[in-house]
Amino acid sequence: MSNPQHLRYTKEHEWLSATDENGVATVGITEFAANALGDVVYAQLPAVGDTITAGETCGELESTKSVSDLFAPVTGEVVEANQDVVDDPSLVNSAPFEGGWLFKVKITDEPAELLTADAYTDFAG
Amino acid sequence: MSAAETSQPSETAAPRRTALDALHRALGATMTDFAGWDMPLRYGSERDEHVAVRTRAGLFDLSHMGEITLTGPQAGQALDHALVGNLSALKPGRARYTMICDERGGILDDLIVYRLADETYMVVANASNAQVVLDALTERAAGFETEVRDDRENYALLAVQGPASPAILKSVTDADLDGLKYYAGLPGTVAGVPALIARTGYTGEDGFELFVAPADAEKLWQALTEAGADAGLVPCGLSCRDTLRLEAGMPLYGHELTTATTPFDAGLGRVVKFDKPGDFVGRAALEAAAERAADAPPRKLVGLVATGRRVPRAGYPVVDAASGAVIGEVTSGAPSPTLGKPIAIAYVDAAHAAPGTAGVAVDIRGSHEPYEVVALPFYKRER
């Protein structure tokens, strides 16, 4: 599996897009994480207006066999949650880097340790 | 993202591998440690595998199960003494679901026992309990004319499950499958390989379990894969096996059944045969448990169906939605591919256990999610 070069990554297997002109970035989980989870059946995403803090829990993804916490890759305000994923959580499996994105966040602070695609690929194996 | 909770057991010792291990890896299986074995969890989507078994056919490697053979003139009597069932009454060629209990009536394991011949029985134990069962049978059979043999190394176990499984198996065997009833087993040849062919399974579907020499396992797997290709047979892992058995309302050791549970507590008192000849281990305690269960069942095993989408997991409290009082506990839970909703098996106080009881919820990490109480099983195949 390949991790897109234009994204940055966390060791919790989330990806973060570059910010747009409003300082908003898109967040999802990686294909590695989606495969490890198995079929995702329920996504609890942060709500629009929520303030999330880098490294803290901001939602959960539920698969057939387990439930996993979703961690905020950055600090900021949630400006959009992906309703398509709420309606059809299997999008996280079928298109983790595209239609299966989870939420958009207006970044106020980001940790220094976000990984490049190559560093994440080395990390995730 | 990190796993906050998982129902997969994990052990620290180096896991054992089945005879089909290389094949699973070549097929790209996600492997998991299960009861000390490295087993396929899923090959692709566990939901697709589940649906294949319900509508077509699935092929499983169950070589982690523990086989124990009893031979000799008193093998049947030894099993009557050691287990709760009446195994000496079992006809050769038939199989029986039964349990082994301790002196207090607690369940040590649930078992399938095959009577292969007049003086030969094979006991199949859960992987996690195989050693416990072997030790108990060895000890309990000591006074009888029988030999207890650990056959775990001598068998690989493959299962073909699903409505297409009889046609698939027929194409690779001359054995009389039409004459083979549910819960029966006979020796035969499948794809040129000597096998014990049993019409048993753990999926709620028609299907077969094939006990073969480990050296023959790969040949048999390949032959079944080819024979089933047109019928849509797919390799299946333990993940879908769990959702299949859950829909079929079948108990799983360590979840619905434990040493703290008697067969009567689990609603499976029918497997205890008090009227069999001779005494058996746990009789007195089980008689008391039977009386308790008849008078005032403290908790009953029920099915729960979600109206929402959040999935109950083993250990989550069942609560009264109005008061928030804990009225039970989930023992198994998963999203049901067949029902399209989360389902669970739970022990619930008798007052809330009737199908249709209103106001029952599951505490899912602090949120009380509404659930409907239903009778088990959730799914029953048409016959």
Interface residues (C-beta under 8 A of the other chain):
Chain A: E12 H13 E14 I29 A33 N35 A36 G38 D39 V41 Y42 Q44 E60 L61 E62 T64 K65 S66 V67 S68 D69 L70 F71 N93
Chain B: M1 S2 A3 A4 E5 T6 S7 Q8 T30 L41 R42 S45 E46 R47 S239 D242 T243 R309 R310 V311 R313 A334 P335 P342 R365
